[in-house]
């Protein structure tokens, strides 16, 4: 059976739990509520509405992101929705 768009979106997006720019680690939580630690290289790009930069400090706990990997390491982390957008959503 083919996966629905909603299922695909839920599985491809994760929530940032914590960010440690000094050690280049990002902890994320997936749809199964399991946390995963990502080890980023100095070339890992963080893409936001403001632009793209190799700076993990652009991430915030609570941001919803999509991680694009190459060779088992994050190559790009794309911010899909900021934590403050989630908290001000009319759904609340």
C-alpha positions, 0 to 999 in steps of 0.5 A: 500500500502506498504511503499517504502524503500526511504519513510521509510528512509526519515521518520526514519531519522531526522536532529539535530537542536541543542544540550544542553548537560547540560539539556540533550535535543536535538532538531531534525527536521523531514521530515515534517520540524517540530521540536521535543525536545528530553529529554535524560537520562544519559543512552542515547547512542550516536553511531558514527563511533568513537564508542558509549558513553553516551555523547550528546556532540558527536552530532553536529547541522546538523548531520543526525541521527536515534533515537531508543526509549524505553519507550518513551525516546531516548535509542540510537541516531545513527549518520547516516551522519555527517554534514561535510559529507553532506556539502562536498557531490558531490551532491552540 
